[in-house]
Amino acid sequence: MTENSKYPSLFEQGKNLANFSLDLIKHIHSNPDKFITVSDETYRERMTICKSCDKYDEFDNRCSECGCFLPAKARIILDSCPLEKWSTDVGSWENKFDEIVKEIDGNNSES
């Protein structure tokens, strides 16, 4: 920190963000089912919506609007329907993100 600033330099801030991003990626990679997927209930709701849509390709289990394989797309917490029939689960993501940060902070304090 410089004497004239109450914050670290932009370089230090960038380094801190990069370190946190790397920790976040490592944590999510180690726990993919725990943090980046929606609940089973939300998944079933999304798939029900998709299966009732005229863009649903039952043979390939894909969306003809975006081309995505729906069992994977419907599981991802930050994904949404291109036709706006279901949206990103922001509330769940924010809660899970807070959990991730606490776990990362806990792991870093143990190091």
N, CA, C and O atoms as a printed pandas DataFrame, in Angstrom:
     atom_number atom_name residue_name chain_id  residue_number  x_coord  y_coord  z_coord
0              1         N          MET        A               1    0.841   -1.172    0.000
1              2        CA          MET        A               1    0.000    0.000    0.000
2              3         C          MET        A               1    0.889    1.240    0.000
3              4         O          MET        A               1    1.888    1.310    0.717
4              5         N          THR        A               2    0.505    2.206   -0.814
5              6        CA          THR        A               2    1.252    3.462   -0.835
6              7         C          THR        A               2    0.725    4.362    0.269
7              8         O          THR        A               2   -0.377    4.168    0.782
8              9         N          GLU        A               3    1.523    5.332    0.616
9             10        CA          GLU        A               3    1.120    6.252    1.682
10            11         C          GLU        A               3   -0.100    7.081    1.281
11            12         O          GLU        A               3   -0.897    7.463    2.138
12            13         N          ASN        A               4   -0.249    7.362   -0.022
13            14        CA          ASN        A               4   -1.325    8.220   -0.491
14            15         C          ASN        A               4   -2.623    7.452   -0.781
15            16         O          ASN        A               4   -3.620    8.070   -1.153
16            17         N          SER        A               5   -2.635    6.152   -0.624
17            18        CA          SER        A               5   -3.811    5.364   -0.959
18            19         C          SER        A               5   -4.197    4.471    0.211
19            20         O          SER        A               5   -3.337    3.940    0.915
20            21         N          LYS        A               6   -5.491    4.314    0.407
21            22        CA          LYS        A               6   -5.930    3.407    1.455
22            23         C          LYS        A               6   -6.142    1.999    0.905
23            24         O          LYS        A               6   -6.522    1.091    1.645
24            25         N          TYR        A               7   -5.897    1.819   -0.389
25            26        CA          TYR        A               7   -6.057    0.518   -1.025
26            27         C          TYR        A               7   -4.727    0.045   -1.606
27            28         O          TYR        A               7   -3.834    0.852   -1.866
28            29         N          PRO        A               8   -4.602   -1.258   -1.805
29            30        CA          PRO        A               8   -3.390   -1.748   -2.476
30            31         C          PRO        A               8   -3.326   -1.185   -3.906
31            32         O          PRO        A               8   -4.324   -0.702   -4.440
32            33         N          SER        A               9   -2.152   -1.257   -4.501
33            34        CA          SER        A               9   -1.997   -0.788   -5.881
34            35         C          SER        A               9   -2.892   -1.619   -6.802
35            36         O          SER        A               9   -3.329   -2.711   -6.438
36            37         N          LEU        A              10   -3.157   -1.087   -8.002
37            38        CA          LEU        A              10   -3.958   -1.837   -8.974
38            39         C          LEU        A              10   -3.312   -3.183   -9.278
39            40         O          LEU        A              10   -4.008   -4.182   -9.459
40            41         N          PHE        A              11   -1.994   -3.211   -9.336
41            42        CA          PHE        A              11   -1.277   -4.461   -9.565
42            43         C          PHE        A              11   -1.587   -5.460   -8.446
43            44         O          PHE        A              11   -1.888   -6.621   -8.722
44            45         N          GLU        A              12   -1.516   -5.020   -7.192
45            46        CA          GLU        A              12   -1.803   -5.902   -6.054
46            47         C          GLU        A              12   -3.269   -6.340   -6.055
47            48         O          GLU        A              12   -3.574   -7.493   -5.754
48            49         N          GLN        A              13   -4.169   -5.424   -6.393
49            50        CA          GLN        A              13   -5.581   -5.776   -6.466
50            51         C          GLN        A              13   -5.803   -6.841   -7.540
51            52         O          GLN        A              13   -6.557   -7.793   -7.338
52            53         N          GLY        A              14   -5.141   -6.669   -8.678
53            54        CA          GLY        A              14   -5.234   -7.647   -9.761
54            55         C          GLY        A              14   -4.684   -9.001   -9.337
55            56         O          GLY        A              14   -5.259  -10.043   -9.649
56            57         N          LYS        A              15   -3.577   -8.974   -8.630
57            58        CA          LYS        A              15   -2.970  -10.210   -8.138
58            59         C          LYS        A              15   -3.899  -10.891   -7.135
59            60         O          LYS        A              15   -4.061  -12.111   -7.173
60            61         N          ASN        A              16   -4.504  -10.121   -6.247
61            62        CA          ASN        A              16   -5.452  -10.688   -5.279
62            63         C          ASN        A              16   -6.651  -11.327   -5.986
63            64         O          ASN        A              16   -7.082  -12.421   -5.622
64            65         N          LEU        A              17   -7.182  -10.643   -6.991
65            66        CA          LEU        A              17   -8.308  -11.179   -7.754
66            67         C          LEU        A              17   -7.901  -12.456   -8.484
67            68         O          LEU        A              17   -8.654  -13.430   -8.495
68            69         N          ALA        A              18   -6.726  -12.458   -9.087
69            70        CA          ALA        A              18   -6.242  -13.641   -9.792
70            71         C          ALA        A              18   -6.082  -14.818   -8.832
71            72         O          ALA        A              18   -6.464  -15.941   -9.162
72            73         N          ASN        A              19   -5.524  -14.573   -7.656
73            74        CA          ASN        A              19   -5.362  -15.643   -6.667
74            75         C          ASN        A              19   -6.713  -16.183   -6.213
75            76         O          ASN        A              19   -6.893  -17.396   -6.107
76            77         N          PHE        A              20   -7.668  -15.283   -5.944
77            78        CA          PHE        A              20   -8.998  -15.732   -5.542
78            79         C          PHE        A              20   -9.648  -16.529   -6.669
79            80         O          PHE        A              20  -10.255  -17.571   -6.418
80            81         N          SER        A              21   -9.528  -16.052   -7.907
81            82        CA          SER        A              21  -10.123  -16.751   -9.053
82            83         C          SER        A              21   -9.547  -18.155   -9.189
83            84         O          SER        A              21  -10.278  -19.109   -9.453
84            85         N          LEU        A              22   -8.248  -18.276   -9.009
85            86        CA          LEU        A              22   -7.611  -19.590   -9.082
86            87         C          LEU        A              22   -8.110  -20.492   -7.958
87            88         O          LEU        A              22   -8.395  -21.667   -8.192
88            89         N          ASP        A              23   -8.218  -19.966   -6.753
89            90        CA          ASP        A              23   -8.760  -20.741   -5.638
90            91         C          ASP        A              23  -10.198  -21.179   -5.924
91            92         O          ASP        A              23  -10.576  -22.314   -5.636
92            93         N          LEU        A              24  -10.992  -20.271   -6.493
93            94        CA          LEU        A              24  -12.378  -20.579   -6.823
94            95         C          LEU        A              24  -12.455  -21.692   -7.866
95            96         O          LEU        A              24  -13.238  -22.630   -7.719
96            97         N          ILE        A              25  -11.652  -21.589   -8.905
97            98        CA          ILE        A              25  -11.643  -22.612   -9.957
98            99         C          ILE        A              25  -11.217  -23.956   -9.388
99           100         O          ILE        A              25  -11.837  -24.975   -9.691
100          101         N          LYS        A              26  -10.183  -23.979   -8.579
101          102        CA          LYS        A              26   -9.725  -25.232   -7.963
102          103         C          LYS        A              26  -10.819  -25.839   -7.089
103          104         O          LYS        A              26  -11.060  -27.046   -7.133
104          105         N          HIS        A              27  -11.477  -24.997   -6.298
105          106        CA          HIS        A              27  -12.510  -25.473   -5.387
106          107         C          HIS        A              27  -13.696  -26.054   -6.162
107          108         O          HIS        A              27  -14.186  -27.134   -5.832
108          109         N          ILE        A              28  -14.150  -25.349   -7.178
109          110        CA          ILE        A              28  -15.274  -25.828   -7.983
110          111         C          ILE        A              28  -14.885  -27.108   -8.716
111          112         O          ILE        A              28  -15.686  -28.038   -8.809
112          113         N          HIS        A              29  -13.680  -27.158   -9.227
113          114        CA          HIS        A              29  -13.206  -28.354   -9.927
114          115         C          HIS        A              29  -13.177  -29.560   -8.986
115          116         O          HIS        A              29  -13.478  -30.678   -9.403
116          117         N          SER        A              30  -12.822  -29.344   -7.742
117          118        CA          SER        A              30  -12.757  -30.424   -6.758
118          119         C          SER        A              30  -14.135  -30.831   -6.241
119          120         O          SER        A              30  -14.297  -31.931   -5.712
120          121         N          ASN        A              31  -15.122  -29.958   -6.388
121          122        CA          ASN        A              31  -16.471  -30.201   -5.852
122          123         C          ASN        A              31  -17.559  -29.830   -6.858
123          124         O          ASN        A              31  -18.459  -29.068   -6.506
124          125         N          PRO        A              32  -17.519  -30.331   -8.091
125          126        CA          PRO        A              32  -18.444  -29.843   -9.115
126          127         C          PRO        A              32  -19.917  -30.078   -8.806
127          128         O          PRO        A              32  -20.744  -29.204   -9.067
128          129         N          ASP        A              33  -20.255  -31.213   -8.269
129          130        CA          ASP        A              33  -21.664  -31.489   -8.003
130          131         C          ASP        A              33  -22.186  -30.702   -6.817
131          132         O          ASP        A              33  -23.387  -30.455   -6.706
132          133         N          LYS        A              34  -21.293  -30.313   -5.940
133          134        CA          LYS        A              34  -21.710  -29.623   -4.733
134          135         C          LYS        A              34  -22.038  -28.150   -4.988
135          136         O          LYS        A              34  -22.863  -27.577   -4.276
136          137         N          PHE        A              35  -21.424  -27.543   -5.962
137          138        CA          PHE        A              35  -21.539  -26.089   -6.060
138          139         C          PHE        A              35  -22.045  -25.497   -7.362
139          140         O          PHE        A              35  -22.558  -24.378   -7.344
140          141         N          ILE        A              36  -21.932  -26.175   -8.477
141          142        CA          ILE        A              36  -22.315  -25.506   -9.724
142          143         C          ILE        A              36  -23.601  -26.049  -10.329
143          144         O          ILE        A              36  -23.969  -25.681  -11.444
144          145         N          THR        A              37  -24.280  -26.917   -9.602
145          146        CA          THR        A              37  -25.505  -27.487  -10.132
146          147         C          THR        A              37  -26.711  -27.049   -9.307
147          148         O          THR        A              37  -26.596  -26.681   -8.138
148          149         N          VAL        A              38  -27.865  -27.103   -9.957
149          150        CA          VAL        A              38  -29.110  -26.759   -9.278
150          151         C          VAL        A              38  -29.610  -27.946   -8.469
151          152         O          VAL        A              38  -29.107  -29.061   -8.609
152          153         N          SER        A              39  -30.589  -27.702   -7.633
153          154        CA          SER        A              39  -31.211  -28.779   -6.864
154          155         C          SER        A              39  -31.914  -29.747   -7.816
155          156         O          SER        A              39  -32.199  -29.404   -8.963
156          157         N          ASP        A              40  -32.185  -30.940   -7.335
157          158        CA          ASP        A              40  -32.911  -31.919   -8.149
158          159         C          ASP        A              40  -34.290  -31.401   -8.531
159          160         O          ASP        A              40  -34.767  -31.644   -9.639
160          161         N          GLU        A              41  -34.929  -30.686   -7.611
161          162        CA          GLU        A              41  -36.255  -30.131   -7.888
162          163         C          GLU        A              41  -36.193  -29.107   -9.032
163          164         O          GLU        A              41  -37.011  -29.158   -9.951
164          165         N          THR        A              42  -35.241  -28.194   -8.979
165          166        CA          THR        A              42  -35.091  -27.196  -10.045
166          167         C          THR        A              42  -34.749  -27.872  -11.365
167          168         O          THR        A              42  -35.258  -27.484  -12.416
168          169         N          TYR        A              43  -33.886  -28.885  -11.312
169          170        CA          TYR        A              43  -33.534  -29.636  -12.522
170          171         C          TYR        A              43  -34.788  -30.253  -13.148
171          172         O          TYR        A              43  -35.006  -30.133  -14.353
172          173         N          ARG        A              44  -35.608  -30.910  -12.329
173          174        CA          ARG        A              44  -36.831  -31.538  -12.847
174          175         C          ARG        A              44  -37.773  -30.478  -13.439
175          176         O          ARG        A              44  -38.377  -30.703  -14.488
176          177         N          GLU        A              45  -37.899  -29.334  -12.773
177          178        CA          GLU        A              45  -38.752  -28.259  -13.293
178          179         C          GLU        A              45  -38.253  -27.774  -14.649
179          180         O          GLU        A              45  -39.037  -27.593  -15.580
180          181         N          ARG        A              46  -36.949  -27.565  -14.752
181          182        CA          ARG        A              46  -36.372  -27.103  -16.017
182          183         C          ARG        A              46  -36.593  -28.127  -17.127
183          184         O          ARG        A              46  -36.979  -27.769  -18.240
184          185         N          MET        A              47  -36.346  -29.401  -16.822
185          186        CA          MET        A              47  -36.517  -30.435  -17.839
186          187         C          MET        A              47  -37.976  -30.579  -18.255
187          188         O          MET        A              47  -38.253  -30.838  -19.426
188          189         N          THR        A              48  -38.906  -30.418  -17.332
189          190        CA          THR        A              48  -40.335  -30.470  -17.659
190          191         C          THR        A              48  -40.677  -29.345  -18.630
191          192         O          THR        A              48  -41.403  -29.557  -19.602
192          193         N          ILE        A              49  -40.161  -28.167  -18.368
193          194        CA          ILE        A              49  -40.387  -27.028  -19.259
194          195         C          ILE        A              49  -39.803  -27.318  -20.632
195          196         O          ILE        A              49  -40.461  -27.101  -21.649
196          197         N          CYS        A              50  -38.575  -27.808  -20.661
197          198        CA          CYS        A              50  -37.920  -28.095  -21.945
198          199         C          CYS        A              50  -38.686  -29.148  -22.739
199          200         O          CYS        A              50  -38.888  -29.001  -23.944
200          201         N          LYS        A              51  -39.105  -30.196  -22.064
201          202        CA          LYS        A              51  -39.798  -31.292  -22.755
202          203         C          LYS        A              51  -41.164  -30.870  -23.294
203          204         O          LYS        A              51  -41.698  -31.520  -24.192
204          205         N          SER        A              52  -41.728  -29.800  -22.761
205          206        CA          SER        A              52  -43.021  -29.317  -23.259
206          207         C          SER        A              52  -42.854  -28.252  -24.353
207          208         O          SER        A              52  -43.842  -27.758  -24.896
208          209         N          CYS        A              53  -41.625  -27.907  -24.667
209          210        CA          CYS        A              53  -41.330  -26.849  -25.642
210          211         C          CYS        A              53  -41.262  -27.420  -27.060
211          212         O          CYS        A              53  -40.824  -28.554  -27.254
212          213         N          ASP        A              54  -41.697  -26.631  -28.052
213          214        CA          ASP        A              54  -41.648  -27.090  -29.441
214          215         C          ASP        A              54  -40.214  -27.158  -29.985
215          216         O          ASP        A              54  -39.995  -27.712  -31.062
216          217         N          LYS        A              55  -39.252  -26.611  -29.267
217          218        CA          LYS        A              55  -37.848  -26.659  -29.681
218          219         C          LYS        A              55  -37.120  -27.893  -29.108
219          220         O          LYS        A              55  -35.941  -28.109  -29.388
220          221         N          TYR        A              56  -37.834  -28.689  -28.310
221          222        CA          TYR        A              56  -37.236  -29.873  -27.692
222          223         C          TYR        A              56  -37.132  -30.996  -28.717
223          224         O          TYR        A              56  -38.122  -31.364  -29.350
224          225         N          ASP        A              57  -35.935  -31.532  -28.874
225          226        CA          ASP        A              57  -35.687  -32.680  -29.758
226          227         C          ASP        A              57  -35.595  -33.917  -28.871
227          228         O          ASP        A              57  -34.558  -34.191  -28.266
228          229         N          GLU        A              58  -36.694  -34.655  -28.805
229          230        CA          GLU        A              58  -36.769  -35.815  -27.926
230          231         C          GLU        A              58  -35.742  -36.888  -28.303
231          232         O          GLU        A              58  -35.192  -37.551  -27.423
232          233         N          PHE        A              59  -35.485  -37.062  -29.583
233          234        CA          PHE        A              59  -34.566  -38.105  -30.036
234          235         C          PHE        A              59  -33.147  -37.873  -29.495
235          236         O          PHE        A              59  -32.505  -38.809  -29.018
236          237         N          ASP        A              60  -32.666  -36.642  -29.570
237          238        CA          ASP        A              60  -31.303  -36.328  -29.116
238          239         C          ASP        A              60  -31.261  -35.684  -27.732
239          240         O          ASP        A              60  -30.181  -35.446  -27.191
240          241         N          ASN        A              61  -32.435  -35.400  -27.157
241          242        CA          ASN        A              61  -32.518  -34.752  -25.845
242          243         C          ASN        A              61  -31.787  -33.407  -25.864
243          244         O          ASN        A              61  -31.049  -33.052  -24.946
244          245         N          ARG        A              62  -32.031  -32.679  -26.957
245          246        CA          ARG        A              62  -31.369  -31.392  -27.157
246          247         C          ARG        A              62  -32.390  -30.320  -27.482
247          248         O          ARG        A              62  -33.536  -30.601  -27.832
248          249         N          CYS        A              63  -31.936  -29.084  -27.355
249          250        CA          CYS        A              63  -32.741  -27.922  -27.701
250          251         C          CYS        A              63  -32.365  -27.486  -29.121
251          252         O          CYS        A              63  -31.194  -27.237  -29.409
252          253         N          SER        A              64  -33.358  -27.397  -29.999
253          254        CA          SER        A              64  -33.041  -26.983  -31.371
254          255         C          SER        A              64  -32.841  -25.473  -31.485
255          256         O          SER        A              64  -32.406  -24.988  -32.530
256          257         N          GLU        A              65  -33.154  -24.722  -30.424
257          258        CA          GLU        A              65  -32.902  -23.273  -30.420
258          259         C          GLU        A              65  -31.421  -22.977  -30.166
259          260         O          GLU        A              65  -30.808  -22.204  -30.902
260          261         N          CYS        A              66  -30.850  -23.587  -29.131
261          262        CA          CYS        A              66  -29.445  -23.305  -28.778
262          263         C          CYS        A              66  -28.507  -24.474  -29.106
263          264         O          CYS        A              66  -27.291  -24.292  -29.175
264          265         N          GLY        A              67  -29.068  -25.669  -29.307
265          266        CA          GLY        A              67  -28.256  -26.834  -29.641
266          267         C          GLY        A              67  -27.712  -27.582  -28.432
267          268         O          GLY        A              67  -26.993  -28.568  -28.590
268          269         N          CYS        A              68  -28.041  -27.132  -27.238
269          270        CA          CYS        A              68  -27.477  -27.737  -26.032
270          271         C          CYS        A              68  -28.101  -29.097  -25.722
271          272         O          CYS        A              68  -29.267  -29.355  -26.022
272          273         N          PHE        A              69  -27.282  -29.959  -25.110
273          274        CA          PHE        A              69  -27.741  -31.229  -24.546
274          275         C          PHE        A              69  -28.429  -30.863  -23.236
275          276         O          PHE        A              69  -27.774  -30.433  -22.287
276          277         N          LEU        A              70  -29.733  -31.031  -23.184
277          278        CA          LEU        A              70  -30.525  -30.489  -22.084
278          279         C          LEU        A              70  -30.263  -31.089  -20.714
279          280         O          LEU        A              70  -30.306  -30.346  -19.734
280          281         N          PRO        A              71  -29.991  -32.392  -20.574
281          282        CA          PRO        A              71  -29.701  -32.882  -19.225
282          283         C          PRO        A              71  -28.486  -32.192  -18.592
283          284         O          PRO        A              71  -28.422  -32.065  -17.369
284          285         N          ALA        A              72  -27.542  -31.755  -19.392
285          286        CA          ALA        A              72  -26.386  -31.023  -18.861
286          287         C          ALA        A              72  -26.744  -29.560  -18.631
287          288         O          ALA        A              72  -26.463  -29.013  -17.565
288          289         N          LYS        A              73  -27.360  -28.927  -19.620
289          290        CA          LYS        A              73  -27.701  -27.504  -19.522
290          291         C          LYS        A              73  -28.634  -27.227  -18.342
291          292         O          LYS        A              73  -28.436  -26.257  -17.611
292          293         N          ALA        A              74  -29.635  -28.064  -18.156
293          294        CA          ALA        A              74  -30.624  -27.847  -17.099
294          295         C          ALA        A              74  -30.033  -28.017  -15.700
295          296         O          ALA        A              74  -30.624  -27.555  -14.724
296          297         N          ARG        A              75  -28.884  -28.667  -15.590
297          298        CA          ARG        A              75  -28.227  -28.885  -14.293
298          299         C          ARG        A              75  -27.367  -27.700  -13.854
299          300         O          ARG        A              75  -27.108  -27.533  -12.662
300          301         N          ILE        A              76  -26.925  -26.878  -14.806
301          302        CA          ILE        A              76  -25.960  -25.826  -14.504
302          303         C          ILE        A              76  -26.659  -24.621  -13.871
303          304         O          ILE        A              76  -27.597  -24.061  -14.438
304          305         N          ILE        A              77  -26.191  -24.243  -12.709
305          306        CA          ILE        A              77  -26.846  -23.213  -11.910
306          307         C          ILE        A              77  -26.872  -21.838  -12.598
307          308         O          ILE        A              77  -27.819  -21.074  -12.411
308          309         N          LEU        A              78  -25.856  -21.525  -13.378
309          310        CA          LEU        A              78  -25.787  -20.203  -14.014
310          311         C          LEU        A              78  -26.265  -20.213  -15.466
311          312         O          LEU        A              78  -26.067  -19.232  -16.182
312          313         N          ASP        A              79  -26.886  -21.296  -15.906
313          314        CA          ASP        A              79  -27.377  -21.357  -17.283
314          315         C          ASP        A              79  -28.837  -20.929  -17.330
315          316         O          ASP        A              79  -29.515  -20.869  -16.304
316          317         N          SER        A              80  -29.310  -20.633  -18.535
317          318        CA          SER        A              80  -30.706  -20.222  -18.703
318          319         C          SER        A              80  -31.193  -20.647  -20.082
319          320         O          SER        A              80  -30.399  -20.971  -20.966
320          321         N          CYS        A              81  -32.493  -20.638  -20.247
321          322        CA          CYS        A              81  -33.117  -20.988  -21.520
322          323         C          CYS        A              81  -32.994  -19.797  -22.477
323          324         O          CYS        A              81  -33.273  -18.663  -22.090
324          325         N          PRO        A              82  -32.577  -20.048  -23.724
325          326        CA          PRO        A              82  -32.459  -18.932  -24.674
326          327         C          PRO        A              82  -33.822  -18.324  -25.036
327          328         O          PRO        A              82  -33.893  -17.210  -25.556
328          329         N          LEU        A              83  -34.884  -19.053  -24.760
329          330        CA          LEU        A              83  -36.233  -18.548  -25.026
330          331         C          LEU        A              83  -36.878  -17.957  -23.768
331          332         O          LEU        A              83  -38.063  -17.623  -23.762
332          333         N          GLU        A              84  -36.082  -17.835  -22.709
333          334        CA          GLU        A              84  -36.491  -17.244  -21.432
334          335         C          GLU        A              84  -37.644  -17.997  -20.760
335          336         O          GLU        A              84  -38.485  -17.398  -20.089
336          337         N          LYS        A              85  -37.665  -19.319  -20.952
337          338        CA          LYS        A              85  -38.687  -20.144  -20.299
338          339         C          LYS        A              85  -38.253  -20.536  -18.894
339          340         O          LYS        A              85  -39.099  -20.840  -18.054
340          341         N          TRP        A              86  -36.957  -20.535  -18.623
341          342        CA          TRP        A              86  -36.408  -20.673  -17.272
342          343         C          TRP        A              86  -35.103  -19.901  -17.236
343          344         O          TRP        A              86  -34.445  -19.717  -18.259
344          345         N          SER        A              87  -34.737  -19.452  -16.042
345          346        CA          SER        A              87  -33.598  -18.538  -15.944
346          347         C          SER        A              87  -32.520  -19.052  -14.997
347          348         O          SER        A              87  -32.669  -20.077  -14.332
348          349         N          THR        A              88  -31.449  -18.307  -14.968
349          350        CA          THR        A              88  -30.347  -18.567  -14.055
350          351         C          THR        A              88  -30.876  -18.586  -12.632
351          352         O          THR        A              88  -31.726  -17.773  -12.270
352          353         N          ASP        A              89  -30.379  -19.509  -11.829
353          354        CA          ASP        A              89  -30.797  -19.607  -10.431
354          355         C          ASP        A              89  -29.865  -18.728   -9.588
355          356         O          ASP        A              89  -29.017  -19.228   -8.848
356          357         N          VAL        A              90  -30.042  -17.416   -9.717
357          358        CA          VAL        A              90  -29.139  -16.442   -9.092
358          359         C          VAL        A              90  -29.108  -16.578   -7.572
359          360         O          VAL        A              90  -28.035  -16.561   -6.970
360          361         N          GLY        A              91  -30.268  -16.713   -6.956
361          362        CA          GLY        A              91  -30.317  -16.821   -5.500
362          363         C          GLY        A              91  -29.520  -18.002   -4.982
363          364         O          GLY        A              91  -28.756  -17.869   -4.026
364          365         N          SER        A              92  -29.696  -19.164   -5.611
365          366        CA          SER        A              92  -28.936  -20.350   -5.193
366          367         C          SER        A              92  -27.453  -20.150   -5.446
367          368         O          SER        A              92  -26.622  -20.549   -4.631
368          369         N          TRP        A              93  -27.114  -19.528   -6.582
369          370        CA          TRP        A              93  -25.696  -19.298   -6.880
370          371         C          TRP        A              93  -25.077  -18.388   -5.825
371          372         O          TRP        A              93  -23.973  -18.655   -5.352
372          373         N          GLU        A              94  -25.767  -17.327   -5.457
373          374        CA          GLU        A              94  -25.218  -16.405   -4.458
374          375         C          GLU        A              94  -24.995  -17.118   -3.126
375          376         O          GLU        A              94  -23.974  -16.907   -2.472
376          377         N          ASN        A              95  -25.946  -17.959   -2.723
377          378        CA          ASN        A              95  -25.772  -18.724   -1.484
378          379         C          ASN        A              95  -24.590  -19.686   -1.596
379          380         O          ASN        A              95  -23.775  -19.788   -0.679
380          381         N          LYS        A              96  -24.505  -20.387   -2.719
381          382        CA          LYS        A              96  -23.422  -21.342   -2.904
382          383         C          LYS        A              96  -22.079  -20.623   -3.016
383          384         O          LYS        A              96  -21.061  -21.118   -2.533
384          385         N          PHE        A              97  -22.083  -19.458   -3.655
385          386        CA          PHE        A              97  -20.845  -18.689   -3.775
386          387         C          PHE        A              97  -20.354  -18.265   -2.393
387          388         O          PHE        A              97  -19.159  -18.329   -2.107
388          389         N          ASP        A              98  -21.279  -17.831   -1.539
389          390        CA          ASP        A              98  -20.904  -17.465   -0.168
390          391         C          ASP        A              98  -20.298  -18.661    0.564
391          392         O          ASP        A              98  -19.319  -18.508    1.294
392          393         N          GLU        A              99  -20.880  -19.860    0.372
393          394        CA          GLU        A              99  -20.335  -21.076    0.980
394          395         C          GLU        A              99  -18.916  -21.351    0.472
395          396         O          GLU        A              99  -18.021  -21.697    1.242
396          397         N          ILE        A             100  -18.735  -21.189   -0.839
397          398        CA          ILE        A             100  -17.417  -21.419   -1.444
398          399         C          ILE        A             100  -16.388  -20.482   -0.826
399          400         O          ILE        A             100  -15.301  -20.911   -0.438
400          401         N          VAL        A             101  -16.734  -19.205   -0.737
401          402        CA          VAL        A             101  -15.803  -18.213   -0.186
402          403         C          VAL        A             101  -15.424  -18.577    1.242
403          404         O          VAL        A             101  -14.252  -18.493    1.608
404          405         N          LYS        A             102  -16.397  -18.978    2.054
405          406        CA          LYS        A             102  -16.108  -19.374    3.431
406          407         C          LYS        A             102  -15.173  -20.580    3.474
407          408         O          LYS        A             102  -14.241  -20.627    4.277
408          409         N          GLU        A             103  -15.431  -21.552    2.604
409          410        CA          GLU        A             103  -14.575  -22.742    2.576
410          411         C          GLU        A             103  -13.167  -22.394    2.107
411          412         O          GLU        A             103  -12.187  -22.882    2.670
412          413         N          ILE        A             104  -13.060  -21.558    1.087
413          414        CA          ILE        A             104  -11.745  -21.148    0.591
414          415         C          ILE        A             104  -11.003  -20.388    1.682
415          416         O          ILE        A             104   -9.826  -20.641    1.939
416          417         N          ASP        A             105  -11.710  -19.446    2.325
417          418        CA          ASP        A             105  -11.082  -18.681    3.413
418          419         C          ASP        A             105  -10.616  -19.614    4.534
419          420         O          ASP        A             105   -9.529  -19.441    5.085
420          421         N          GLY        A             106  -11.451  -20.606    4.865
421          422        CA          GLY        A             106  -11.083  -21.568    5.902
422          423         C          GLY        A             106   -9.872  -22.395    5.513
423          424         O          GLY        A             106   -8.992  -22.645    6.338
424          425         N          ASN        A             107   -9.825  -22.820    4.258
425          426        CA          ASN        A             107   -8.681  -23.603    3.779
426          427         C          ASN        A             107   -7.409  -22.769    3.741
427          428         O          ASN        A             107   -6.329  -23.267    4.061
428          429         N          ASN        A             108   -7.531  -21.489    3.349
429          430        CA          ASN        A             108   -6.357  -20.628    3.271
430          431         C          ASN        A             108   -5.830  -20.273    4.650
431          432         O          ASN        A             108   -4.626  -20.079    4.821
432          433         N          SER        A             109   -6.719  -20.184    5.644
433          434        CA          SER        A             109   -6.251  -19.844    6.991
434          435         C          SER        A             109   -5.556  -21.036    7.645
435          436         O          SER        A             109   -4.759  -20.859    8.566
436          437         N          GLU        A             110   -5.855  -22.254    7.172
437          438        CA          GLU        A             110   -5.211  -23.455    7.695
438          439         C          GLU        A             110   -3.820  -23.643    7.108
439          440         O          GLU        A             110   -2.993  -24.357    7.675
440          441         N          SER        A             111   -3.561  -22.995    5.957
441          442        CA          SER        A             111   -2.270  -23.181    5.259
442          443         C          SER        A             111   -1.144  -22.487    5.959
443          444         O          SER        A             111   -0.003  -22.547    5.501
